[in-house]
Amino acid sequence: MKPEGQVRIPSGCAIAAVISKDGKRMTGRKIIDAMKPMHDRSNGLGGGFAAYGIYPEYKDFYALHMFYDERATRKNCEVFLKERFEIVKSEIIPTRKIPAITDEPIIWRYFVAPLRSQLSAYQLDEKEFVARTVMKINTEMPGAYVFSSGKNMGTFKAVGFPEDVGEFYRLDEYEGYSWTAHGRYPTNTPGWWGGAHPFTLLDYSIVHNGEISSYDANRRFIEMFGYKCNLQTDTEVITYIMDYLIRRQGLTLEEAAAVVSASFWSTIEKKSPEIKEKESFLRTVFPSLLITGPFSIVFGFNGGLMALNDRLKLRSMVVGEKDDKVFIASEEAAIRLGIPGGFTVFAQKSDGTETEVFYAAGTVDIAAPKAVMPPIQDFTVDGDLAVLPASVTFHVLTSADVTSVRVENQYGSVVLNRTLEDARAAGQVISEGETLRWTIPYTASEAYAGEYSISYQTGSDPQNYVSSGFKVQVEIGPVTTPAPTTEPDTP
């Protein structure tokens, strides 16, 4: 597990969420499959899921999911945990070995309850005690990272594409009433296991697509209240802002949304006097917690989901509803896969004042990945090669975007060069679906024994020939064989 900051790979994101309004539990298969049509929104540098209602047998205990870089780190951290918590269960989080997920850290979970003596000594309620413990471990214990800490919920994340992460963590074996998912395409920070989404604290989880230009102002404010943003990731600060506003300040979900995704002042002026007064107050009291920049966010908590967009709707977000299920995603295709057979779609306008509602029918089929056709697929030589001048024929199979081919001998000399235009005019090329079959004659006047190689040009790069790697061994002209020597008989 490489720590944040060791690498920087520039790379944008897919988010999805589903909840049963009736509290019916569903496996993680639905949310895993919903991420598949959005595969190209991420680049394999991070994927993850948060699930609610998955630990009913331990619903009264905090589920700590942790990454460790080595066994000694785990042992040291467990000593620390035992000083603060009653640990009712400790185990490796079950995973499934798959080629797409590599370099995994030690992944552990604990079901814990804060010791009453510790709560009394620190004079804290249990949620604040757990939150401070999480901050302490993530800040002061190198090689240990708490990535989930809520009750009856859990986060599962890794470096990889989300559909692979879901298989890795065997999420089809869990059942929850609410799921969120994220496919990462980082733009400012590296891809590592702890930096994948969702980001969580206690029961709260955040998946986010976008870029928070107000990160520094948000971070400086929130760190005044004991939060530690040590992952250099803008999404992390959103999680702490929501915890601060809702748990510590007592704001409602609607009020918290009016802080982080506040309306423009010009829009507030047009609202009713009561709403205008409230939103003006919130913008005035919490100016440093306004999130600016393009974003779409899904905020998960025990009992529900909340979706937020930036004020200009610069990041896509669609909501679909059918029966007891509500589905949120970056693209409608994900909802079509998650809710087959038709559903009602909601997409908020950029002015935030109206909602467009329409009915989308039908399902979506996810085709198998289309194979990328190599430019040169085959290269052979035949003809009457034994006598000079030799009649040689080059047979080349190429993709349809090849515009010219060139044959060279092993010394780098060009034997022939043929453009697609000339080959068609001479009847030397045939189109076969997505391929071109070239049959090019050539007369060799000199004997040659060695290799021929073929290179090509395409319409996207008409100035340069690219070596295909294909080579054939030939022998042209009469072969001179030395006369056998006869040794005298030995009397």
Disulfide bonds with the S-S distance in Angstrom:
none
